[in-house]
C-alpha cells in the first residue's frame, strides 16, 4: 500500500498517479475520508480509555459509601470503551479497503495511458530475414521432437504441453545460463515454494484486478504462484533487513502457474501463452534511494542475455495503466518473433518502491536510526517463452536450428539442433 502520510500531505500527487493509470481520483478522496474516520475513531477510543483508567484509580481510592455509584459508572464506561474499540476495528477495515484501491505512485516520466501507450526506449539487433518461408516455433518444435502440444492437451487440457528431448534440454540450458549470470552478479539462488498463503499473495499485489488469473486451492486456502516474485517477497515478511553488506539479491527458480483468464482466443498456438512454465526471477531488496539505479541494473542484465542469444529486441517503458498495482515503473524487453512479424515480451522488470514492503512489513534501519520500509524490485532473467524467439530466429530451411554460441556449453557442445527421424 502507499504511505498514508503521503496521502494526507500530498493528495494531488496521488490523484495524478491514479488518473495516469486510468482510475478515478475519487478513490483518493474516499481513502482520505476513511483515513480521517479511522484516526477520529482511534482518538475517541484512546480518550475514553484514558478516562476509564483515571476512573479506575478513583474507584480504588474512594470511601466505601461512594464505591457503589463509582463502580456502576465504571461498568458504563467499560461498555463505552468496548463500543469505541469496535468502531476502531470497523474504521480500520474500511480504511484498509479504501487504501487498497489506490495503486503504487507512478514514478515521474512514466507514460500515461494503457497497454498501447508504451514508449520505445531503444531497439537492438537486426530483425531476421529469410530466403525461405520461416516456420513458427511450434512447427519447428515438432520437427525437432522438442514440443508436444497434442499430448499436453490430452493429459492436462488446453494451453498445456510437453517439452521433450532437445526441448527439455534447451529450457534447462537457458535457465542454467541465466543462473550462472545471476551468480556472477551476486544473486543468491533460491528454489522457493510455489504455494503461498493469502497474506503473501495479497501483500505482493496479486489479489486485485487480476485475482481471477491465479489458481487457488480452496481446501488449503493456498495460492499457486505465477512468479517466484511472490514467495521471494514473502521471504523477509515481518523482518528488519540488514543492508550493511548491500542489497539483498535473490534468483528464484520455480515453476509458475497462470489461469490466463480473459485471454480466450489469444496465442492459442504453441507455448507463448500457457498455464504452466518455468522461470528464473531476480528479486531485490534495497533502500528506496537506490531503487531506480538497481532497476536499470536488472534491465542491463536482461539485455545482455538477449544480446548473447542473438535475439533482436526492443526495450519499452510501460504505460501507467498497464503497470499492475504494485509497480511504480516497469520496463519490458520484447524479442522479435519472425512469424508474428512483431515484438513479444520475453522479460519484464518492475520497481515496486515501498508498496509491497509496507503490506508485508519489511524494513531496514539506516545508520542505526528509525526503521524505514525497503524497496523491492523484480525482473525475469529466463523463462520458457524464450524458446519461441530462439527457435524462430535461428531456424534453417531444413527445420534445423543453430544453437547460439553462449548456449553450447550447456548442451554438451551441440551446435545444431537437428530434425528427428
GIGI-V889703 format. One line per field, one symbol per residue. phi: phi as a letter, one per 30 degrees, with the letter a starting at -180 (. if undefined). burial: I if it has 24 or more other ideal C-beta (glycine too) atoms within 12 Angstrom, else O. Layout:
phi = ???
burial = ???
//
This chain:
phi = .dddddeddbdddddddddddjcdddddddddddddddddddddddddddddddddddddcddedcdeddddddddddddddddddddeddddddddddddcdedddejdddjcedcdcddabbicddbbcbddcdddddddddicbbdedddddbjdicaccbhdddddddddddedddddddcidcdbcddccbdeddddddjcccdcdddcdbcddchbcddcadedddddeceibcdccecjdcbbbccadbbbdhdiceichdcicdbbdbacaccdbbcadddcddddeddddddddddddddicdabcccddedcdidddcabcccccdcedchadbdcbbbbcchcdddddchcbbbdhicddbddcbbbadcaaeedeedddddcdbedjdbddeeddeddbiidcbdcddd
burial = IIIIOIIOOOIOOIIOIIIIIOIOOOIIOIIIOIIOOIOOIOOOIOOIOOOIOOIOOOIOOOOOOOOOOOOOOIOOIOOOIOOIOOOIOOIIOOIOOIIIIIIIIIIOOIIIOOOOOIOOOOOIIOOIOOOOOIIIIIIIIIIIOIIIIOOIOOOOOOIIIIIOIIIIIIIIIIIIIIIIIIOOIOIIIIOIOIIIOOOIIIIIIIIIOOOOIIIIOOOOOOIIIIIIIIIIIIIIIOOOIOIOOOIIIIIIIIIIIIIIOOOOOOIOIIIIIIIIIIIIIIIIIIIIOIIIOIIOIIIIIIIIIIOIIIIIIIIIIIIIIIIIIIIIIIIIIIIIIIIIOOIIIIIIIIIIIIIIIIIIIIIIOOOOOOOIIIIIIIIIIIIIIIIIIIIIIIIIOOIOIIIIOIIOOIIOOOOOIOOOO
//
